Amino acid sequence: MRLWFRLLAVALIAVGTAVSVPLPTPAVAQEAKPTQEDAKSITLKAADLIAAQGLDEAAKAFNAEGPFKHGEIYVNVIDFAGVWKVYPPRPAGVGQSVINVKDPDGRFIVQDVLAVAKEKDEGWVEYRWLNPASNKIEPKVTYVKRVPGQDLVAYVGIYK
């Protein structure tokens, strides 16, 4: 995009038109902050992908930069025992139990995620977590969806 603006500016100057064409700044080029609707939409698509193609194929999409992993967005998948099946920030964590993970307030957040998936099939879980961008504990909201017909849960969280 930046190259396009430069070429446009050069072309306009070349034909004798004095026009000021601002180049995008890094702040403009940054990705917009994801919304709760983004988290929900990506979670629902992730659960559908697992149901349609299986966990192994879906995990490839979840771990690669693209619609399921960009900026602060990434898809987590756990089984009903609270074991990570997909965790893009740290793939080495796959296979580890996270059932007893607590937020700074002592909430068992994975147990909350599983309760929503088991009782309602989908919904929101709110907690506080360390935001790596700010290095501060901040409110986070996560959309949870049980994979249809499976004991798997996909979820995506965003900082508020």
DSSP file (Angstrom, degrees, kcal/mol; ACC not computed):
  #  RESIDUE AA STRUCTURE BP1 BP2  ACC     N-H-->O    O-->H-N    N-H-->O    O-->H-N    TCO  KAPPA ALPHA  PHI   PSI    X-CA   Y-CA   Z-CA
    1    1 A M     >        0   0    0      0, 0.0     4,-2.0     0, 0.0     5,-0.2   0.000 360.0 360.0 360.0 -43.2    0.0    0.0    0.0
    2    2 A R  H  >  +     0   0    0      1,-0.2     4,-2.1     2,-0.2     5,-0.2   0.903 360.0  52.2 -61.2 -41.6    2.8    2.4    0.9
    3    3 A L  H  > S+     0   0    0      1,-0.2     4,-2.7     2,-0.2    -1,-0.2   0.897 106.1  54.7 -61.5 -40.7    4.5    1.8   -2.5
    4    4 A W  H  > S+     0   0    0      1,-0.2     4,-2.4     2,-0.2    -1,-0.2   0.918 107.6  49.0 -59.4 -45.1    1.2    2.6   -4.3
    5    5 A F  H  X S+     0   0    0     -4,-2.0     4,-2.5     2,-0.2    -1,-0.2   0.901 111.7  49.5 -62.7 -40.7    1.0    5.9   -2.5
    6    6 A R  H  X S+     0   0    0     -4,-2.1     4,-2.6     2,-0.2    -2,-0.2   0.922 111.0  48.8 -64.4 -44.0    4.6    6.7   -3.5
    7    7 A L  H  X S+     0   0    0     -4,-2.7     4,-2.5     1,-0.2    -2,-0.2   0.899 111.5  50.4 -62.8 -39.9    4.0    5.8   -7.1
    8    8 A L  H  X S+     0   0    0     -4,-2.4     4,-2.6    -5,-0.2    -2,-0.2   0.927 110.7  48.9 -62.4 -45.6    0.8    7.9   -7.1
    9    9 A A  H  X S+     0   0    0     -4,-2.5     4,-2.2     1,-0.2    -2,-0.2   0.913 112.5  47.9 -62.0 -43.4    2.7   10.9   -5.7
   10   10 A V  H  X S+     0   0    0     -4,-2.6     4,-2.5     1,-0.2    -1,-0.2   0.912 112.2  49.7 -63.4 -42.7    5.5   10.5   -8.2
   11   11 A A  H  X S+     0   0    0     -4,-2.5     4,-1.4     2,-0.2    -2,-0.2   0.908 111.5  48.3 -63.7 -42.6    3.0   10.2  -11.1
   12   12 A L  H  <>S+     0   0    0     -4,-2.6     5,-2.4     1,-0.2    -1,-0.2   0.897 113.4  46.8 -66.6 -40.1    1.2   13.4   -9.9
   13   13 A I  H ><5S+     0   0    0     -4,-2.2     3,-1.7     1,-0.2    -2,-0.2   0.896 107.8  57.9 -66.7 -39.9    4.4   15.3   -9.6
   14   14 A A  H 3<5S+     0   0    0     -4,-2.5    -1,-0.2     1,-0.3    -2,-0.2   0.825 105.6  49.1 -61.9 -32.9    5.5   14.1  -13.0
   15   15 A V  T 3<5S-     0   0    0     -4,-1.4    -1,-0.3     2,-0.1    -2,-0.2   0.318 123.3-104.5 -91.0   9.7    2.5   15.5  -14.7
   16   16 A G  T < 5S+     0   0    0     -3,-1.7     2,-0.6     1,-0.3    -3,-0.2   0.618  75.6 137.2  84.2  12.6    2.9   18.8  -13.0
   17   17 A T      < -     0   0    0     -5,-2.4     2,-1.2    -6,-0.2    -1,-0.3  -0.834  46.2-147.1 -95.6 121.0    0.2   18.5  -10.4
   18   18 A A        +     0   0    0     -2,-0.6     2,-0.4    -3,-0.1    -5,-0.1  -0.736  38.1 151.9 -89.1  97.1    1.3   19.7   -7.0
   19   19 A V        -     0   0    0     -2,-1.2     2,-0.7   -10,-0.2    -6,-0.1  -0.988  41.3-136.5-128.5 135.8   -0.7   17.4   -4.7
   20   20 A S        -     0   0    0     -2,-0.4    -2,-0.0     2,-0.0   -11,-0.0  -0.834  21.0-173.2 -93.1 116.9    0.3   16.4   -1.2
   21   21 A V        -     0   0    0     -2,-0.7     2,-0.2   -16,-0.1   -12,-0.1  -0.926  17.9-139.9-112.4 108.4   -0.3   12.7   -0.8
   22   22 A P        -     0   0    0      0, 0.0     3,-0.0     0, 0.0   -13,-0.0  -0.443  12.4-134.2 -70.1 137.0    0.2   11.6    2.8
   23   23 A L        -     0   0    0     -2,-0.2   -21,-0.1     1,-0.1     2,-0.1  -0.646  32.6 -97.2 -84.4 146.7    1.9    8.2    3.3
   24   24 A P        -     0   0    0      0, 0.0    -1,-0.1     0, 0.0   -22,-0.0  -0.379  37.5-136.7 -64.7 141.2    0.4    5.9    5.8
   25   25 A T    >>  -     0   0    0      1,-0.1     4,-2.0    -2,-0.1     3,-0.7  -0.537  27.3-103.3 -90.2 162.9    2.1    6.0    9.2
   26   26 A P  H 3> S+     0   0    0      0, 0.0     4,-1.1     0, 0.0    -1,-0.1   0.860 123.0  57.9 -54.7 -35.0    2.9    2.9   11.2
   27   27 A A  H 34 S+     0   0    0      1,-0.2     3,-0.3     2,-0.2     0, 0.0   0.886 107.7  46.4 -63.4 -37.3   -0.1    3.6   13.4
   28   28 A V  H <4 S+     0   0    0     -3,-0.7    -1,-0.2     1,-0.2     4,-0.1   0.864 110.6  53.4 -70.5 -35.6   -2.4    3.6   10.4
   29   29 A A  H  < S+     0   0    0     -4,-2.0    -1,-0.2     2,-0.1    -2,-0.2   0.664  88.0 103.0 -76.4 -15.2   -0.8    0.4    9.1
   30   30 A Q  S  < S-     0   0    0     -4,-1.1     2,-0.1    -3,-0.3     3,-0.1  -0.306  83.8 -98.7 -68.2 152.6   -1.4   -1.5   12.4
   31   31 A E        -     0   0    0      1,-0.1    -1,-0.1     3,-0.0    -2,-0.1  -0.441  42.2-105.5 -69.7 141.9   -4.2   -3.9   12.7
   32   32 A A        -     0   0    0     -2,-0.1    -1,-0.1     1,-0.1     3,-0.1  -0.345  44.0 -92.5 -65.5 148.6   -7.4   -2.7   14.3
   33   33 A K        -     0   0    0      1,-0.1    -1,-0.1    -3,-0.1    38,-0.0  -0.437  48.9-112.3 -62.6 129.5   -8.1   -3.9   17.8
   34   34 A P        -     0   0    0      0, 0.0     2,-0.2     0, 0.0    -1,-0.1  -0.293  30.8-141.5 -66.1 151.1  -10.2   -7.0   17.7
   35   35 A T     >  -     0   0    0      1,-0.1     4,-2.1    -3,-0.1     5,-0.1  -0.548  26.7-104.8-105.0 170.8  -13.8   -6.8   19.0
   36   36 A Q  H  > S+     0   0    0      1,-0.2     4,-2.5     2,-0.2     5,-0.2   0.875 123.6  56.4 -62.7 -36.3  -15.9   -9.3   20.9
   37   37 A E  H  > S+     0   0    0      2,-0.2     4,-2.7     1,-0.2    -1,-0.2   0.887 105.4  51.5 -63.0 -37.8  -17.8  -10.0   17.6
   38   38 A D  H  > S+     0   0    0      2,-0.2     4,-2.6     1,-0.2     5,-0.3   0.943 110.0  48.8 -61.2 -47.5  -14.4  -10.9   16.0
   39   39 A A  H  X S+     0   0    0     -4,-2.1     4,-2.1     1,-0.2    -2,-0.2   0.918 114.4  45.6 -59.5 -44.7  -13.7  -13.3   18.9
   40   40 A K  H  X S+     0   0    0     -4,-2.5     4,-2.5     2,-0.2     5,-0.2   0.942 113.5  48.5 -64.7 -48.2  -17.1  -14.9   18.6
   41   41 A S  H  X S+     0   0    0     -4,-2.7     4,-2.2     1,-0.2    -2,-0.2   0.911 113.4  46.3 -60.7 -45.1  -17.1  -15.2   14.8
   42   42 A I  H  X S+     0   0    0     -4,-2.6     4,-2.4    -5,-0.2    -1,-0.2   0.889 111.8  52.3 -66.8 -38.7  -13.6  -16.7   14.7
   43   43 A T  H  X S+     0   0    0     -4,-2.1     4,-2.5    -5,-0.3    -2,-0.2   0.932 110.1  47.7 -62.2 -45.7  -14.5  -19.2   17.5
   44   44 A L  H  X S+     0   0    0     -4,-2.5     4,-2.1     1,-0.2    -2,-0.2   0.904 113.2  48.0 -63.3 -41.7  -17.6  -20.4   15.6
   45   45 A K  H  X S+     0   0    0     -4,-2.2     4,-2.3    -5,-0.2    -1,-0.2   0.883 110.8  52.3 -65.1 -38.1  -15.7  -20.8   12.4
   46   46 A A  H  X S+     0   0    0     -4,-2.4     4,-2.3     2,-0.2    -2,-0.2   0.926 109.2  48.1 -64.1 -45.3  -12.9  -22.7   14.2
   47   47 A A  H  X S+     0   0    0     -4,-2.5     4,-2.3     1,-0.2    -1,-0.2   0.907 112.5  49.7 -63.0 -41.0  -15.4  -25.1   15.8
   48   48 A D  H  X S+     0   0    0     -4,-2.1     4,-2.3     2,-0.2    -1,-0.2   0.894 109.3  52.0 -63.5 -39.9  -17.0  -25.7   12.4
   49   49 A L  H  X S+     0   0    0     -4,-2.3     4,-3.0     2,-0.2     5,-0.5   0.910 109.8  48.5 -64.3 -42.5  -13.6  -26.3   10.8
   50   50 A I  H  X S+     0   0    0     -4,-2.3     4,-2.2     1,-0.2    -1,-0.2   0.935 112.7  48.7 -61.5 -45.5  -12.7  -28.9   13.4
   51   51 A A  H  < S+     0   0    0     -4,-2.3    -2,-0.2     1,-0.2    -1,-0.2   0.873 119.0  39.1 -62.1 -37.8  -16.1  -30.6   12.9
   52   52 A A  H  < S+     0   0    0     -4,-2.3    -2,-0.2    -5,-0.2    -1,-0.2   0.876 132.8  18.2 -81.9 -39.4  -15.7  -30.6    9.1
   53   53 A Q  H  < S-     0   0    0     -4,-3.0     4,-0.4    -5,-0.2    -3,-0.2   0.527 105.6-109.5-115.0  -7.9  -12.0  -31.5    8.7
   54   54 A G     X  -     0   0    0     -4,-2.2     4,-2.2    -5,-0.5     5,-0.2  -0.012  35.8 -79.4  91.4 158.0  -10.9  -33.0   12.0
   55   55 A L  H  > S+     0   0    0      1,-0.2     4,-2.9     2,-0.2     5,-0.2   0.884 123.6  55.7 -64.0 -42.2   -8.6  -31.5   14.6
   56   56 A D  H  > S+     0   0    0      1,-0.2     4,-1.1     2,-0.2    -1,-0.2   0.923 112.8  41.0 -61.2 -45.5   -5.3  -32.3   12.9
   57   57 A E  H  > S+     0   0    0     -4,-0.4     4,-1.2     1,-0.2     3,-0.4   0.920 116.2  49.8 -67.9 -43.5   -6.2  -30.4    9.7
   58   58 A A  H  X S+     0   0    0     -4,-2.2     4,-2.3     1,-0.2     3,-0.3   0.890 103.5  60.6 -63.0 -38.7   -7.8  -27.6   11.6
   59   59 A A  H  X S+     0   0    0     -4,-2.9     4,-2.1     1,-0.2    -1,-0.2   0.846  98.4  58.2 -58.8 -34.6   -4.7  -27.2   13.9
   60   60 A K  H  X S+     0   0    0     -4,-1.1     4,-0.8    -3,-0.4    -1,-0.2   0.925 109.8  43.4 -60.6 -44.0   -2.6  -26.5   10.8
   61   61 A A  H  < S+     0   0    0     -4,-1.2     7,-0.4    -3,-0.3     3,-0.3   0.874 113.1  52.3 -68.3 -37.5   -4.9  -23.5   10.0
   62   62 A F  H  < S+     0   0    0     -4,-2.3    13,-0.4     1,-0.2    -2,-0.2   0.822 111.2  46.3 -70.0 -30.7   -4.9  -22.4   13.7
   63   63 A N  H  < S+     0   0    0     -4,-2.1     2,-0.3    -5,-0.2    -1,-0.2   0.611 100.4  80.3 -87.9 -13.0   -1.1  -22.4   14.0
   64   64 A A  S  < S-     0   0    0     -4,-0.8     4,-0.3    -3,-0.3     5,-0.2  -0.709  93.2 -99.7 -95.6 145.0   -0.5  -20.5   10.7
   65   65 A E  S    S+     0   0    0     -2,-0.3     5,-0.2     3,-0.1    -1,-0.1  -0.390  83.6  78.5 -57.1 135.7   -0.7  -16.7   10.3
   66   66 A G  B >  S-A   69   0A   0      3,-2.4     3,-0.8    -4,-0.1    -1,-0.0  -0.987  97.4 -20.5 157.7-150.5   -4.1  -16.0    8.7
   67   67 A P  T 3  S+     0   0    0      0, 0.0     3,-0.2     0, 0.0    -2,-0.1   0.749 135.5  41.6 -64.8 -24.0   -7.8  -15.7    9.6
   68   68 A F  T 3  S+     0   0    0     -7,-0.4     7,-0.5    -4,-0.3     2,-0.3   0.546 121.7  37.7 -99.5  -8.8   -7.4  -17.8   12.8
   69   69 A K  E <  S+AB  66  74A   0     -3,-0.8    -3,-2.4    -5,-0.2     2,-0.3  -0.850  72.5 122.2-148.4 106.5   -4.1  -16.3   14.0
   70   70 A H  E >  S- B   0  73A   0      3,-1.6     3,-2.6    -2,-0.3     2,-0.1  -0.937  72.0 -22.7-163.0 140.3   -3.3  -12.6   13.7
   71   71 A G  T 3  S-     0   0    0     -2,-0.3   -38,-0.1     1,-0.3     0, 0.0  -0.351 130.9 -19.6  57.1-130.1   -2.4   -9.9   16.2
   72   72 A E  T 3  S+     0   0    0     -3,-0.1     2,-0.4    -2,-0.1    -1,-0.3   0.440 117.2 103.9 -87.6   1.5   -3.7  -10.9   19.6
   73   73 A I  E <   +B   70   0A   0     -3,-2.6    -3,-1.6    83,-0.1     2,-0.3  -0.694  37.9 143.1 -87.8 131.2   -6.2  -13.4   18.0
   74   74 A Y  E     -B   69   0A   0     -2,-0.4     2,-0.5    83,-0.2    83,-0.4  -0.947  44.5-115.9-159.2 153.2   -5.5  -17.1   18.1
   75   75 A V        -     0   0    0     -7,-0.5     2,-0.3   -13,-0.4    81,-0.2  -0.797  23.7-163.8 -95.8 127.0   -7.6  -20.2   18.6
   76   76 A N  E     -C  155   0B   0     79,-2.7    79,-2.1    -2,-0.5     2,-0.4  -0.820   4.0-166.9 -99.5 147.0   -7.2  -22.4   21.6
   77   77 A V  E     +CD 154  86B   0      9,-2.2     8,-3.6    -2,-0.3     9,-1.9  -0.991  10.3 171.3-135.2 130.5   -8.6  -25.9   21.7
   78   78 A I  E     -CD 153  84B   0     75,-2.1    75,-2.8    -2,-0.4     6,-0.2  -0.912  26.2-126.4-127.9 159.6   -8.9  -28.1   24.8
   79   79 A D  E >   -C  152   0B   0      4,-1.8     3,-2.2    -2,-0.3    73,-0.2  -0.472  41.3 -92.3 -95.3 177.0  -10.6  -31.4   25.4
   80   80 A F  T 3  S+     0   0    0     71,-1.5    72,-0.1     1,-0.3    -1,-0.0   0.613 125.3  61.2 -68.7 -10.8  -13.1  -32.0   28.2
   81   81 A A  T 3  S-     0   0    0     70,-0.2    -1,-0.3     2,-0.1    18,-0.3   0.480 120.4-108.0 -89.0  -3.4  -10.3  -33.1   30.5
   82   82 A G  S <  S+     0   0    0     -3,-2.2    16,-3.6     1,-0.3     2,-0.5   0.792  70.5 145.0  82.8  28.9   -8.8  -29.7   30.2
   83   83 A V  B     -G   97   0C   0     14,-0.3    -4,-1.8    15,-0.2    -1,-0.3  -0.871  53.6-114.5-103.1 131.1   -5.8  -30.8   28.1
   84   84 A W  E     +D   78   0B   0     12,-2.6    11,-2.5    -2,-0.5    -6,-0.3  -0.432  36.2 169.8 -63.6 129.1   -4.5  -28.4   25.4
   85   85 A K  E    S+     0   0B   0     -8,-3.6     2,-0.3     1,-0.4    -7,-0.2   0.640  76.6  16.8-107.5 -29.7   -5.0  -29.8   21.9
   86   86 A V  E     +D   77   0B   0     -9,-1.9    -9,-2.2     7,-0.1    -1,-0.4  -0.972  61.0 158.9-143.8 128.7   -4.0  -26.5   20.1
   87   87 A Y    >   -     0   0    0     -2,-0.3     3,-1.4   -11,-0.2     6,-0.3  -0.615  14.3-172.7-148.9  85.0   -2.2  -23.6   21.6
   88   88 A P  T 3  S+     0   0    0      0, 0.0    -1,-0.1     0, 0.0   -12,-0.1   0.777  80.2  60.7 -55.7 -34.8   -0.5  -21.3   19.0
   89   89 A P  T 3  S+     0   0    0      0, 0.0   -26,-0.0     0, 0.0   -15,-0.0   0.832 127.6  11.7 -64.5 -26.4    1.4  -19.0   21.4
   90   90 A R    X   -     0   0    0     -3,-1.4     3,-2.7     1,-0.1     4,-0.3  -0.587  66.2-178.8-149.6  81.1    3.3  -22.0   22.7
   91   91 A P  G >  S+     0   0    0      0, 0.0     3,-1.7     0, 0.0    -1,-0.1   0.754  80.9  70.4 -55.2 -25.6    2.9  -25.2   20.6
   92   92 A A  G 3  S+     0   0    0      1,-0.3    -2,-0.0    -5,-0.1     4,-0.0   0.715  87.6  67.8 -64.7 -17.9    5.1  -27.1   23.1
   93   93 A G  G X  S+     0   0    0     -3,-2.7     3,-2.3    -6,-0.3    -9,-0.3   0.619  70.9 116.6 -76.2 -12.7    2.2  -26.8   25.6
   94   94 A V  T <  S+     0   0    0     -3,-1.7    -9,-0.2     1,-0.3     3,-0.1  -0.356  75.9  28.9 -59.4 131.7    0.0  -29.1   23.5
   95   95 A G  T 3  S+     0   0    0    -11,-2.5    -1,-0.3     1,-0.4     2,-0.3   0.214  93.8 120.6  99.8 -13.0   -0.7  -32.2   25.6
   96   96 A Q    <   -     0   0    0     -3,-2.3   -12,-2.6   -12,-0.1     2,-0.4  -0.596  66.2-119.1 -84.9 144.9   -0.4  -30.4   28.9
   97   97 A S  B     +G   83   0C   0     -2,-0.3   -14,-0.3   -14,-0.2   -15,-0.1  -0.687  32.0 172.1 -79.7 131.4   -3.3  -30.3   31.4
   98   98 A V    >   +     0   0    0    -16,-3.6     3,-1.9    -2,-0.4    12,-0.3   0.110  41.0 118.6-121.4  17.7   -4.5  -26.7   32.1
   99   99 A I  T 3  S+     0   0    0    -17,-0.5    12,-0.4     1,-0.3    -1,-0.1   0.785  78.4  44.3 -58.3 -30.8   -7.5  -27.7   34.1
  100  100 A N  T 3  S+     0   0    0    -18,-0.1    -1,-0.3    10,-0.1     2,-0.2   0.194  78.5 134.5-103.7  17.6   -6.3  -26.0   37.3
  101  101 A V    <   -     0   0    0     -3,-1.9     8,-0.8     7,-0.1     9,-0.8  -0.491  37.0-164.5 -67.8 131.6   -5.1  -22.7   35.7
  102  102 A K  B     -H  108   0D   0      6,-0.2     6,-0.2    -2,-0.2    -2,-0.1  -0.863  16.0-128.7-116.8 151.0   -6.3  -19.7   37.7
  103  103 A D    >   -     0   0    0      4,-2.1     3,-2.4    -2,-0.3    26,-0.1  -0.373  47.8 -87.4 -82.8 176.0   -6.4  -16.1   36.9
  104  104 A P  T 3  S+     0   0    0      0, 0.0    25,-0.1     0, 0.0    -1,-0.1   0.693 130.1  56.9 -61.0 -17.3   -4.9  -13.5   39.3
  105  105 A D  T 3  S-     0   0    0     23,-0.2    22,-0.0     2,-0.1    -3,-0.0   0.403 122.2-104.6 -92.9   2.4   -8.1  -13.5   41.3
  106  106 A G    <   +     0   0    0     -3,-2.4     2,-0.3     1,-0.3     0, 0.0   0.541  69.8 147.4  89.4   6.9   -8.1  -17.2   41.8
  107  107 A R        -     0   0    0      1,-0.1    -4,-2.1     2,-0.0     2,-1.5  -0.592  52.2-129.9 -76.3 135.2  -10.8  -18.1   39.3
  108  108 A F  B  >  -H  102   0D   0     -2,-0.3     4,-1.9    -6,-0.2    -6,-0.2  -0.683  31.9-178.6 -82.1  89.2  -10.3  -21.5   37.6
  109  109 A I  H  > S+     0   0    0     -2,-1.5     4,-2.4    -8,-0.8    -1,-0.2   0.849  74.8  50.9 -68.6 -36.0  -10.7  -20.1   34.1
  110  110 A V  H  > S+     0   0    0     -9,-0.8     4,-2.6   -12,-0.3    -1,-0.2   0.900 110.1  51.2 -67.7 -38.6  -10.3  -23.4   32.2
  111  111 A Q  H  > S+     0   0    0    -12,-0.4     4,-2.2   -10,-0.3    -2,-0.2   0.875 110.2  50.2 -63.3 -35.9  -13.0  -25.0   34.4
  112  112 A D  H  X S+     0   0    0     -4,-1.9     4,-2.2     2,-0.2    -2,-0.2   0.909 109.7  50.6 -66.1 -42.1  -15.2  -22.0   33.6
  113  113 A V  H  X S+     0   0    0     -4,-2.4     4,-2.2     1,-0.2    -2,-0.2   0.934 112.6  46.5 -59.9 -46.9  -14.6  -22.5   29.9
  114  114 A L  H  X S+     0   0    0     -4,-2.6     4,-2.8     1,-0.2     5,-0.3   0.877 108.9  55.0 -65.2 -38.1  -15.5  -26.2   30.1
  115  115 A A  H  X S+     0   0    0     -4,-2.2     4,-2.6     2,-0.2     5,-0.4   0.926 109.4  47.0 -62.2 -44.1  -18.6  -25.4   32.2
  116  116 A V  H  X>S+     0   0    0     -4,-2.2     4,-2.6     1,-0.2     5,-0.8   0.939 114.4  47.5 -62.3 -46.2  -19.9  -23.0   29.5
  117  117 A A  H  X5S+     0   0    0     -4,-2.2     4,-0.9     3,-0.2    -2,-0.2   0.907 117.5  41.4 -62.1 -43.2  -19.1  -25.6   26.7
  118  118 A K  H  <5S+     0   0    0     -4,-2.8    -1,-0.2    -5,-0.2    -2,-0.2   0.879 124.0  35.5 -74.0 -38.5  -20.8  -28.5   28.6
  119  119 A E  H  <5S+     0   0    0     -4,-2.6    -2,-0.2    -5,-0.3    -3,-0.2   0.827 137.5  12.6 -87.3 -33.5  -23.8  -26.6   29.9
  120  120 A K  H  <5S-     0   0    0     -4,-2.6     2,-0.6    -5,-0.4    -3,-0.2   0.487  85.7-129.3-123.2  -7.2  -24.6  -24.2   27.1
  121  121 A D  S  <<S+     0   0    0     -4,-0.9    25,-3.5    -5,-0.8     2,-0.3  -0.094  86.6  16.9  74.3 -34.1  -22.5  -25.4   24.1
  122  122 A E  E    S+E  145   0B   0     -2,-0.6     2,-0.3    -6,-0.3    23,-0.2  -0.991  73.0 110.0-160.9 158.7  -21.3  -21.8   23.7
  123  123 A G  E     -E  144   0B   0     21,-1.9    21,-2.9    -2,-0.3     2,-0.3  -0.959  54.7 -55.9 159.7-173.4  -21.0  -18.5   25.5
  124  124 A W  E     -E  143   0B   0     -2,-0.3     2,-0.4    19,-0.2    19,-0.2  -0.702  29.6-168.5-100.6 146.1  -18.7  -15.9   27.1
  125  125 A V  E     -E  142   0B   0     17,-2.1    17,-2.8    -2,-0.3     2,-0.4  -0.999  10.6-161.8-128.9 129.7  -16.2  -16.3   30.0
  126  126 A E  E     +E  141   0B   0     -2,-0.4     2,-0.3    15,-0.2    15,-0.2  -0.899  25.6 134.0-113.7 143.2  -14.7  -13.2   31.6
  127  127 A Y  E     -E  140   0B   0     13,-2.3    13,-3.2    -2,-0.4     2,-0.4  -0.909  50.2 -94.9-163.4-176.4  -11.5  -13.1   33.7
  128  128 A R  E     +E  139   0B   0     -2,-0.3     2,-0.3    11,-0.3   -23,-0.2  -0.939  42.8 167.4-117.6 143.6   -8.3  -11.1   34.2
  129  129 A W  E     -E  138   0B   0      9,-2.6     9,-2.9    -2,-0.4     2,-0.5  -0.981  43.1 -87.4-152.4 158.2   -5.0  -12.1   32.5
  130  130 A L  E     -E  137   0B   0     -2,-0.3     7,-0.3     7,-0.2     3,-0.1  -0.579  37.6-146.1 -71.7 118.3   -1.6  -10.8   31.8
  131  131 A N  E  >> -E  136   0B   0      5,-2.9     4,-2.7    -2,-0.5     5,-0.8  -0.779   2.1-154.8 -85.3 116.1   -1.6   -8.8   28.5
  132  132 A P  T  45S+     0   0    0      0, 0.0    -1,-0.2     0, 0.0    -2,-0.0   0.771  91.3  58.5 -65.5 -23.2    1.8   -9.4   26.9
  133  133 A A  T  45S+     0   0    0      1,-0.2    -3,-0.0     3,-0.1    -2,-0.0   0.885 122.9  21.2 -72.1 -38.3    1.4   -6.2   24.9
  134  134 A S  T  45S-     0   0    0     -3,-0.4    -1,-0.2     2,-0.2     3,-0.1   0.600  94.5-133.6-102.9 -14.9    1.1   -4.0   28.1
  135  135 A N  T  <5 +     0   0    0     -4,-2.7     2,-0.3     1,-0.3    -5,-0.1   0.813  69.8 115.4  59.7  32.8    2.7   -6.4   30.6
  136  136 A K  E   <S-E  131   0B   0     -5,-0.8    -5,-2.9    -7,-0.1     2,-0.5  -0.937  77.5-104.8-128.5 152.3   -0.3   -5.6   32.9
  137  137 A I  E     +E  130   0B   0     -2,-0.3    -7,-0.2    -7,-0.3    -9,-0.0  -0.659  53.4 171.1 -73.1 124.6   -3.1   -7.7   34.3
  138  138 A E  E     -E  129   0B   0     -9,-2.9    -9,-2.6    -2,-0.5     2,-0.1  -0.927  39.3 -88.4-136.2 157.8   -6.2   -6.7   32.3
  139  139 A P  E     -E  128   0B   0      0, 0.0    21,-2.3     0, 0.0     2,-0.4  -0.429  45.6-171.9 -64.3 139.6   -9.8   -7.8   31.8
  140  140 A K  E     -EF 127 159B   0    -13,-3.2   -13,-2.3    19,-0.3     2,-0.4  -0.984  12.1-159.4-134.4 145.1  -10.2  -10.4   29.1
  141  141 A V  E     -EF 126 158B   0     17,-2.5    17,-2.6    -2,-0.4     2,-0.4  -0.992  10.1-166.0-127.9 135.2  -13.3  -11.9   27.6
  142  142 A T  E     -EF 125 157B   0    -17,-2.8   -17,-2.1    -2,-0.4     2,-0.5  -0.966  14.4-141.6-127.0 133.1  -13.3  -15.2   25.8
  143  143 A Y  E     -EF 124 156B   0     13,-2.8    13,-1.7    -2,-0.4     2,-0.4  -0.833  22.5-161.0 -95.4 132.8  -15.9  -16.8   23.5
  144  144 A V  E     +EF 123 155B   0    -21,-2.9   -21,-1.9    -2,-0.5     2,-0.4  -0.899  12.2 178.1-117.4 136.6  -16.2  -20.5   24.0
  145  145 A K  E     -EF 122 154B   0      9,-2.5     9,-2.8    -2,-0.4     2,-0.3  -0.962  24.1-135.9-143.2 124.7  -17.8  -23.1   21.6
  146  146 A R  E     - F   0 153B   0    -25,-3.5     7,-0.2    -2,-0.4     5,-0.1  -0.592  33.0-114.5 -72.4 136.0  -18.1  -26.8   22.0
  147  147 A V    >   -     0   0    0      5,-2.7     3,-2.3    -2,-0.3     5,-0.4  -0.607  43.3-101.2 -71.0 124.4  -17.2  -28.6   18.7
  148  148 A P  T 3  S+     0   0    0      0, 0.0    -1,-0.1     0, 0.0     3,-0.1  -0.210 100.5   0.4 -52.9 127.4  -20.4  -30.3   17.6
  149  149 A G  T 3  S+     0   0    0      1,-0.2     2,-0.3    -3,-0.0    -2,-0.0   0.545 117.3  91.2  74.4   8.4  -20.5  -34.0   18.4
  150  150 A Q  S <  S-     0   0    0     -3,-2.3     2,-0.7     2,-0.2    -1,-0.2  -0.920  80.4-121.7-133.9 158.8  -17.1  -33.9   20.1
  151  151 A D  S    S+     0   0    0     -2,-0.3   -71,-1.5    -3,-0.1     2,-0.3  -0.340  79.4 108.9 -92.5  51.9  -15.6  -33.5   23.5
  152  152 A L  E     -C   79   0B   0     -2,-0.7    -5,-2.7    -5,-0.4     2,-0.4  -0.933  52.9-155.1-127.0 150.2  -13.5  -30.5   22.3
  153  153 A V  E     -CF  78 146B   0    -75,-2.8   -75,-2.1    -2,-0.3     2,-0.4  -0.994   2.2-162.8-130.2 128.0  -13.8  -26.8   23.0
  154  154 A A  E     +CF  77 145B   0     -9,-2.8    -9,-2.5    -2,-0.4     2,-0.3  -0.861  19.3 170.2-103.2 143.7  -12.6  -24.0   20.7
  155  155 A Y  E     -CF  76 144B   0    -79,-2.1   -79,-2.7    -2,-0.4     2,-0.4  -0.994  21.6-165.1-155.9 151.7  -12.2  -20.5   22.2
  156  156 A V  E     - F   0 143B   0    -13,-1.7   -13,-2.8    -2,-0.3     2,-0.3  -1.000  14.3-163.6-136.3 132.1  -10.8  -17.1   21.3
  157  157 A G  E     - F   0 142B   0    -83,-0.4     2,-0.3    -2,-0.4   -15,-0.3  -0.856   4.9-168.2-118.7 153.7  -10.2  -14.3   23.8
  158  158 A I  E     - F   0 141B   0    -17,-2.6   -17,-2.5    -2,-0.3     2,-0.3  -0.970  27.7-113.4-133.6 152.4   -9.6  -10.6   23.6
  159  159 A Y  E       F   0 140B   0     -2,-0.3   -19,-0.3   -19,-0.2   -31,-0.0  -0.676 360.0 360.0 -82.0 139.4   -8.4   -8.0   26.0
  160  160 A K              0   0    0    -21,-2.3   -20,-0.1    -2,-0.3    -1,-0.1   0.464 360.0 360.0 -82.4 360.0  -11.1   -5.4   26.8
